[in-house]
Amino acid sequence: MLQVDHLGVVVRNMEEALRFFVDVLGGKVISHQRNVMGREIDLAFVEACGITFELLYPWGETHPLRSYLQQVGPSVHHIALRSENVDGTVQQLGTWNVRPEGPPAVVGGTRVVQWLAAETTLGLRIQLTGPAPSQTPDTR
């Protein structure tokens, strides 16, 4: 069963966004990373109003989300859905003609992220996330 993991929100200014989500909405910063993986983007996860928000601040001129921010402005960029078995969920969604967008990525060695093709999800940017498959051999 899928559950909402977080909402990804592209912001113009990380400090202003943090003040809004923490001071105005009464949220709590879970993590805040600058220049994530050297990709010229800052990320913060904030819990507010019973939801986890991933704040994305693309400060690098060449970061793909920078052009998104310039064209669309600050906005919800994606919905992340949590699955205990991302690969199995992708296969199940395929029966409804929902396709993955590119290969899955393993983040931090602990979780897998798989984007879904927006043309198969009513134009919505949806990300599946869940635990990464074990890298250790089966010892049964």
N, C-alpha and C positions, 0 to 999 in steps of 0.2 A: 504494500500500500504506500502510495506517495504522500508526503507531507511537505508543507512549505518549509524550506530551510532558511531562506533569507530573500530580501528584495535588494537588488543592486541599484544604487542611485548614483548617477554621475553628478558631481558638484563642481562649482567654479572656484571655491575656496574652502579648503579642508578645515581651517580654524573656525570660520563662520558656521560651517555645517556642523561641526562638533558642538559649538556653543548652542546652536538651535536644538539638536537632538538631545543634548544633555540638559541644558538649562531650561529650555522652553518645554520640551516634551518629557522631561524627567528621566531621561535615559541613562545608561551606564556603558562606558567604553569597555569593550571586551578585549580588543587588541587594536593597535595602531602601528603600521609599518610605513616607513618612508622609502622611496625608491626601491620598491619591491623587485627583487631579482635583477636590479640594474635596468629596469624597463621604463624609468621615468614616470612612475605612477605611485601615488600614495594610497594606501588602503586602510580603512578603519571599520571594524565591526562594532556596532552599537545596538544594545537591546533597549527598545523603547516601545511603549504601548503594547506590550505582548508580542512584538515582532523583532526579528533580528534584521538590521539594515547593514548592507555592505556599502560604505561610502567610498566612491572611486574618484580620485582627483588626478586627472592626467595632465601633469605640468610640462611634460616634454613636448616640444613642437612636433615631433614625428610620431607620437603615440597615436594609434588608431582612434582611441576615444577622444582625443583632442579635437579632431574634425567633427565627431559626433556632437561634442559639447558646443562647438561653434555653430553647427547647423540646427540642432534641436534645442540646446540650452539645458540647464539643469533639469533632470527628469529621472523617472524610473527607467532603467536600462534593461533590466532582466528580472525574471522570477526564477529562483533556484528551488528545485524540488529535491527532497532527500529520498533516496532509495537504498535499501540494504543490498541490492544487487543491480547495479547500474546496467551491466551487460544484459541481464535478463529483462529488465524494464525496457531497454531499447528494442529487444526482440519482440516483446509483447506489444509495444507501441507500433512496431512495424506492421502488425496485422491490421492496423487502422491507417496505414500509409503515412505514418509519422516517421521521418527519417532522421538519422544523426547528421550533423554538420561536421565533417572531418572526423579524425580519429579522437578517441578519448585521451585525456592528459592525466597523469598522476602528479598530484601536487604534494610536495613535502614528504613523499613516500608513504603517506597515510590515507589519502583520499583520491578518488577518481572524479574527474569532471568531464561531462559529455554535453556539448551543445546540441540542440535539436534545430533542424533546418526550419527557419521562420516561415518559409512558404508552405510548410506542412503543419504549422501550429497557429493558424489564423493570423499570421504576421507577428506573433508575440515572440520575444527573445526568451527562450526557456533553456535553463541549464539543469541537467541532472547531476546530483552529487551524492557520493556515498563512500563507504570504506573501500580502499584499494584492495584488489585481490592479494592474497598472501604470496610473498615472493619465496617462501620456503617450500622445499619439496615435501610431498605427502609421505609421512613415515609409518603409515599403517602396515 
